[in-house]
Amino acid sequence: MPVGPDYRIGPGDVVRVSVWEEPQFTTSAIVVRPDGKISIPLVSDLAIAGDTPEQAEKLLSDQLTRFIKHPRVTLIVEEIHSRIVYITGEVQHPGAYPLIGPMNVVQLIARSGGPTEFAKKKDVYVLHQDIGPRTRVNYQLVLEGKHLEENIGLVPGDTVVVP
């Protein structure tokens, strides 16, 4: 799943670095450490958390100019682990889903394959990792075009529960 140009790299994300015609600097499956840094040969402890892939490419390119005349760096986010939302309960495919861009409750339920036949669609709720009480979502009414304000945007760490 490709990330957009405004995606911000975070701790736990897995990136791949390619340097054109410089295989000794090309790596795969680099995990961004909890301190937000990565290491590649000759360039250790480079802080990229919070950067877009393009910003990280420029930072790497600037560092590599000490060793390569005109480095052409490509950084690809292969796996997203820093921006995850969860869904559990009566859905087809409960689990963790990467939050690549804006996503609301209905979109996450759709991504998880939709509710099962036993789902209580009027009693869906969102558990927030860092803030206050859970937020109730009447999924049935939202689908009918009513109470659309309940179809809230999700943030990393949120858990949608479909009882």
N, C-alpha and C positions, 0 to 999 in steps of 0.2 A: 504494500500500500504506500504509494509515494506521498511525501509530505509537501505542503505548500511552501512558497518562498518566505512566508512569514513565520514558519514553524520555529520555535525556540528549542534548541537541544537541551536536554536535562540529564541529571544523574541517572544512571541505569540504562540509558539509551545505548544502542549498539550502532556504531558507525563504521564505514569502510572508507579508507583514504587511498586514492590512486594518484600517482604522479606520473604524467606522460613521459614515457621512455626512461623512467627511473625505477626499475622494479625493486631496488633495494629499499625504497621509501614507500612502496605500495603495501598496504596491509589490509586485512579484513577482520571483522568481528572484534573491533576495539570497543570495550565497554567503558562508557564515561563513568569515572569513579565518583564516589559520594562527594568528594571535594570539587567536582565539576571539571576535572582535568583528564587529559589523555596523554599517552606517551607513544611516540614513534621513534625509530632509530635517529640518533643525533639530535632530536628535538624532544626533550623530556619535559613533563609537567606543563603542558600547554592548556590553559583554562579556556574551555569552549562552552561550558554550560551557560545558558542565557543567550548565546549567539544563534543567529540563523545559520543554515548550512553555508550560505554564501559568505557570511562574515567569518566563519571558521575557515573556509577555504583561503580567504585573503590572509588571515592570521598565519595559517600554515605556510602559505606561499612566502610571506614576509620572512618567516623564520628560516625557510629553506634557501633563500637567496644567499645565505652564507656559504652554501655548499654547491648550489646549482645556479647557472647563469639566469635563466628565465623559467622557473618552475611553473608548470601548468597542473594545478591541483584540483582534484574533484573529491568532494566529501559527500557521501550518501548515507542518510539515516536508514539503516536496514531494519531495525526493530525499535519500537517505541515502548519504553518501560517507565518513563517519567510522567506520562500523562495518561492515566488509566481510569476508566469508570467501570463499575461492576453492575451486573444485573443478576438477580437470583429469584427463585420461586417458580411460578407457573408460566414459564416461557420455554420455547422449543430448545434454545441453546444458551442456558445460563453460563455466566463466566465473566472474564475480564476483557474489556475492549479498549483499544487505543483511542484516545481523544485527539484526533488529528486537527480538527477544526471545530467550529461551533456545532453542538449537538444538543437536542432537547430530549425529553423523556420519550415522546412518541417515536422519534428517530432511533433511539437505543432499543426500544422494544421491537421495532421493525428489524433492526440489524440482528437482533437475537432470534429472529425467526417468528416473532409474534407470540401472543399469549396462547396457552393451551386451552382446551375446551373447559377445563376446571378452574380457570383463572377468575378471580373476583375483580373484575375490571373497574369497579367503582371504588375499590379500596387500595389502589396502588399508592406507594409513598416513596419518598427519596430520603435516604439517610445521608447527612452531610458530614464529611470527615472532621472539619474544623469548626463549623458554626452551628449553633443552636439546635432546636428540636427538628424532628423530621417534617418534611413538607408533604402534605396530602395531595394526590393527583387523582381526580375522577377520570380515568382513562376513557371510560364509556362516553361521558359527556364531551370530552375534548374531541373524540372521534366524530361526534355529532355536530361539531362546530360551536359548542357551548363552553363557557368557562375556559377559553383559550389561554388565559393568564396562568392557569395551573400547569400548562405545558412548559415548565421552566427549563432554562438552559442549564446544562450540567457542567461541573468543574471537576478537575482531577481529584480522585478520591471519593466521589459520590457513589452511592450504591442505590440502585432502583430495586425495590422489592415489589413483586407481583404475587400477592397471596393467592 
